[in-house]
């Protein structure tokens, strides 16, 4: 985990819903993960930015710092290649640095192409399942002891409509997202009576992201909203507003989780 400064744009004044909370956001390099990380920082959280490479995350780090928000941290973690030991080591670094974890948001995702099941390459299937299902499981498992140390902890898995109603050609990504829903439900039941951890999934809807543009190159990217428009819903689930919610498969409706 690393911390370093530089520059860019400030965010508007907010209510500090996440003041003094430590929030880990995966996929923080771009798209939804970046938007959620910036929104959490603007609400007073100390954000742990996670993605493949430290250098790539430095502009996000700089943007948060320049805006006058709490100094974030950088936690490089390659979800495609990391072993169980790597996830445990990452959790240990968080524990040594902060002593607890108040929130874990899974925004990292990978859907490299659309393909018929007939044609799906086995090695690609395993890679997509690993990034979208196995890695979130391993990271969550490694972080559970830290989340149990927090007075009010939240885990938010990013869901997708294709993981709630299967659509043709979405292959391993859809299968992984169905798995995420099951993981969320099981973990919510296991933590409901035994801890202060709440666990939910959130489908943010179709957004203007690099992954969407790659899968649908002929589509006008401006036909979908910017990820920043839904980042506040993640803040709601991570903060006091989300305290009564656990085990819910939610989606963004009119700027709120419904």
C-alpha positions, 0 to 999 in steps of 0.5 A: 500500500502506498500514498503519494501526491500531485493534482486535478479537480475539486469536488463539491461540498458534501455531508460527510456521510462516510467521515472517518471510515476506511473504504476499499474500492476495487477497479478504482482506475477508471469507470465505475470504480473511479467514480465510487472512489471519488464519491467516497472520498468526497464524503469524508472516507479514507479510500484505499484505491485498488487496481492492477498497477500503482502508477496507474492509480496515482492520478486518482490519488492526486485528484482526491488529494487536490480536492482536499479530501482525506489522503487515500492509499494505493493497494495494487492487486492483480485480480487475474493473477493474485493467489490466496496468499496475495489477498491475505497479504493485502488484508494484512497491509490494510490491518497494519495501516488502518486497524480495521476496514469499514467498507469493501466495494467490488467494482472491478469487472472484466468482460472481454468479448461476447460469445456463444457458449459453443465457442467459448475458449476454456482458458478465457472462461476460467480467467473471466470467472476468476476476475469476476467471482473468485477474486471477489470471494478471496478478497472478501474472505481475507478482509472479513476479520478487518470488517468485523473490527468496525462498528458498522461495516458494509460490503457492496458487490456490483451486480449486473442485469445479465447476472439476474436474468441471463442474456445470450452471449454473455457467457462467463461474465453472466455466470460469474455475476449469478455467482456473485448474487449467491455469494452475497446472499450466503454471506449476508445470512452468515453475518446477519446475527453474528456481526455488524457487517451488512452485505448487498449487491447493486446493479448500477444499470448501463453506464458509459464505461470502457468495458461497454464501449469495447463490447458494443463499439457501434453504440453511441457511448453518450446514450448511457449515463456517466458512472458518477451519476450512480456513485452516490448510491454506493455511498448510501449503502456504505453509510448510515442510510444503508444500516437496515439493508442486508442480503438485498439484490438492489438496483439504482432507481431514481438515484437511490437503491431500490 
